[in-house]
Amino acid sequence: MPGLINRANARRPQSRGWAVGKRLATIGLAALLCAAGPGFPPLQPKPALAQSRPLSLIRDAEIEATIRHYADPLFRAAGLDPNGIRVLLVNDDSINAFVAGGMRLFINTGLLIQSDSPNQVKGVIAHETGHIAGAHLSRLQDELKNATIEQIIGMVLGAGAAVASGNGGAVVAGATLGTEIAKRNLLKYSRTQESAADQAGMGFLDATHQSSRGMLEFFQKLEGQEFLLGQNQDPYLLTHPLTTDRIDSVQQHVDNSPYSDAKDPHEDMAMQERMVAKLKGYIWPLTRVEQTYPASDKSVGARYARAIAYYRVSRAPEALQLMDSLLAEAPDDPFFLEQKAQILFENGKLAEALPLYTAAYNQRPNEPLLGLELAQAEIELEQPELTKLAIKHLEGVTTIEPRNARAWYFLSVAYGRDGNLPMSALAQAEQAMAQGNSQEAWAQAKRALEGMPAGSPGWLKANDIITEAQQIKENN
């Protein structure tokens, strides 16, 4: 998935000095981890389990915003703080979603692409929210006795940290442990928990005046796979036992709920179309994109998918022409602006990309990925006034995502170019801490202290990092 997953396969030019690492940036994880979570000793590889695909996570501002638009009302209906729940996208073409680490919701790209409506995605999210609200995974973990399974728990927690930090290497060991164990043991809920999550999820949908029909449709989509061999089933069935009784229960709710005929808002339908088109544009080969979205298809989704697919194979003029057609219809759309900016940026047209990144950021200043992209462009242009702006934007990003190692890296660069070496060292300390390198964090924080006034905010933060790093060392 160039730009979305395996960037090594993308035939795109690199920007000066570094790869952008933005759009749908991927953290590929080998599944056998070394210290992925606190307190977990390294495991020895088990050869019989070393054939499954590794887990990889992706990030994209627009897709994340779409999922949050669907999910946050359901989280609030469950009495949960949306800001306390991480939503992570898994690059996998199978249908699956699961909860791990208590407050982390993982959704496969395959589920999003194969969904027929926003309501189906919302139904899955509502069900998974039922697991979160019911603390089902915590109860499952309490019962686990096998150290291997505990290590996989650390893998999932580490995956969440890695996608935020931008550094999969912090959690990757040299061998691969198949994810089949995680599918079958770690994340497998009991039938009682599944029914409880269904009931809770339908309650959350009712509370937000949304239909549960999408949940029913999703279960019916999977029902035909119940009799397939395990390796041919979508992993959702391996982790979420599906029974006729459960389907009948959801059907009964749909038959009686006053909201069963509620339709997805037009805004949600448009967001869904764009999300699916973007994923296909990044994931699928160009020939498949062109077959699905032929040139005769002038819909927004079709043009978006083709623009991204052309950009991936270095056909920038065609990609830009399509993006211009989209922007002619929606000139202030932040994600169209962002996409065109990225095409220009990664083709060396930094000065042309900057105003587009700026316009996108001004539309959505609380989207950390937009702030990070804008700051990268500002730094690359190597102008003192833009460097100061980059510092401001990156400080905003790190406030929202304090463990985003990539943001801390660029902030250290910006501070260094601005002549503030102590703050550059402090940013490097934060970067190291986000990457799980407490020894490097300690050393950089010590460097930062040497040039900071005692009692200043930076001085206090450097001391906090030193204390945290020392505690990690002592606990290990």
Order of alpha helices (4+ residues) and beta strands (2+ residues): beta-beta-alpha-beta-beta-beta-alpha-alpha-alpha-alpha-alpha-alpha-alpha-alpha-alpha-alpha-alpha-alpha-alpha-alpha-alpha-alpha-alpha-alpha-alpha-alpha
